[in-house]
Amino acid sequence: MDLISGITSFIDGLIDFLEGTASDPLIFSIIFFIYAVLAAIILPIPVEIGLFFSPATPVLVKIFIMGLGKMVGSILVFHIGLTLGDKIKAWSSRWRFFNWIVVKCEWLVSKFHYLGLYIILSIPIMTDTVPLYLFSVFNEKGVLERKWFAVVSFLGGVTRGAIVFAVFYLLGIKLI
């Protein structure tokens, strides 16, 4: 089994598990929270899919859980990213192209700070993993504080959930 089919199989299993917990709002909420945390840390997949499960769980609760999971995941990513910074700097000194990417990423983080992170995390269907690591790894000058990094991640998650809900509502598709 190659890596892609392994990841696909894992994601399919996770979605099946979410479907299986949909009838119990409490169990679903716990699983959806864990899913949102994992989506921030290691799963490069959109977490909005959880909004479509568990009609018994109010949409506002699901949006709040999604934001809370993103916030907790972002705190973990913030610390992981700080430890990866030195390794990435070492790689950038070896490869010119990689150094160019590192320089551009550092510029992005130093230029846009929290606003840039918020905008990226508010975009529906966007993976959270990459931008969270990007902003944590290239926070070399300490422009971003952990507390505000987490708050921005929460707000981005809530905004993202609200956008998905609003779009589907306007299209006449109910998430509840």
N, C-alpha and C positions, 0 to 999 in steps of 0.2 A: 504494500500500500504506500503510495507516494504521499508527500506532505499535503498537497492540495486536497486529495480525496480524504485524508485523515481529518483535516480541518473542516471540510464540508460535512463529513460524517458526524463530527463533534457538534457542529452548529445545528444540524438536523435533529440530533438527539436532544440538544438544549431546547429547541423549539417544541419538540414533542413533549418534553417534560413541562414546559410552560403551559402547553395546551392541557395537559393532564391535571394541573393545579388550578385551572381557570375557575372551577366551580366553588372553590373555597377562597374568599377574599384575603383572609389572613395568611394562609400558606402561599397564595399567589404573590402577595405583597412582599413576603420574605424572599421568595425565589426571584422576583423581579428586581428587588434591591441588590441581591447578590449578582445577578446578571448585569445590572448597571455598573456595579463596581468592577466586575471582570471586563466589561466592555471598555472601561476607562484604562485599565491596566494592561490587558493582554489580548483582548478580542477585537480585532480591527473590523468590527461590524457595527452597523447602526443599532442603537438600543431602542429606537422608536417602535420596533416590532412588538414590544411588550404592551404598548398602548392598545393593541388590537385584540388582546386576550382578556379574559375575565370580565364579562359584562356585569358581573355582580360587584365588581370593584369600581367605585366612582372614578371618572376620568381625572378629576382634580387630585384625587389621592394618588393615582398612577403617575401623574405629572410630577407631583411632589416627591414621590419615591424615586422617580427617574433622576430628578435633580439632586436628591440626597445621595443616591448611589454614585453619581458623577462626582459629587463633592468628596466623598470618602475615597473614591478611586484616585482623584486628583491629588489628594494629600499623599497617598502612597507613591504615586508617580513623581511628585515633587521631590521626594527623598531619593527615589531610585535614580531620577535624572541627575541629581547632584553628584551621585557616585559615578555616573557614566561620563561626565564632562571631561575628566582627565584622559580617559581612554579615547574619546573622540578627538581630543586635541592631538593626541599621539598619532592617530591615524591620519589626521589632516596634515601633519608635517611630512608624512610619507608620500601622499598622493596629491598632486596639484588639483585635479578635478574635485576631489573630496574637500580640499581646503577651500575651494571657491564656494562650495555648498555651505560649508561651516560659516564662512564669512557672511554670506547672504542671510543665513538663519540668525546669526547674532545681530545683524542689522535689523531684521524683521522684529525680533524680540525687543531690542532697545528702542526702536522707533515707535512701535504700537502698544507696548506694555499690555495692560489689562484689557484695554479696548479691543486690541487685535485678538486676544484670546477669547474674549466674550463673543465677538462677531463670528469667529470660526466655530466655536462651540454651539452657537445658536443656529447653525445651518442644518436643516433636516437632512438625514441620510448621510451626513459626513461622519467619518470615523473620528472618535475622540482620541484614540490611542496616539496617533502620530502628532497632532497639535499639542497635546498635553506633554508628551516627551520633548517635543521641539522647544516649547516654552520653558520647561524645567531645565533641560540640559544647557540651553544657551542663555540662562539667567546668570551668566558669569559675574556680572557686575552687581548682582543682588538687587536688580531693579524691582523684581517681584518678591513679595513676602508670602510665606506659606498661607497665612490666614486669608489674605485677599485673593490668592490663587484659588483657594477652596471656595470662597464666596462667589467669585466670578464663574467658576465651574458649575456651582449650584444654579446661579442665575441663567447661565447659558443653557443648562439642561431644562430648566423650567420654561424658558423662552422657546426652546426647540419643541418641547411637548405642546405648548400653547399654539405654536405655528402649525404643527401637524393637526391638532384638533380643529383649529380654525379653518384650515384648508379643506379638511374632510367635511366639516359642518357646512361650509359654503357649497361644496359639491353635493350635499344632500346625503352623505354617507355618515352614519352614526357610529361613534366609537363606544357608545354606552348601550 
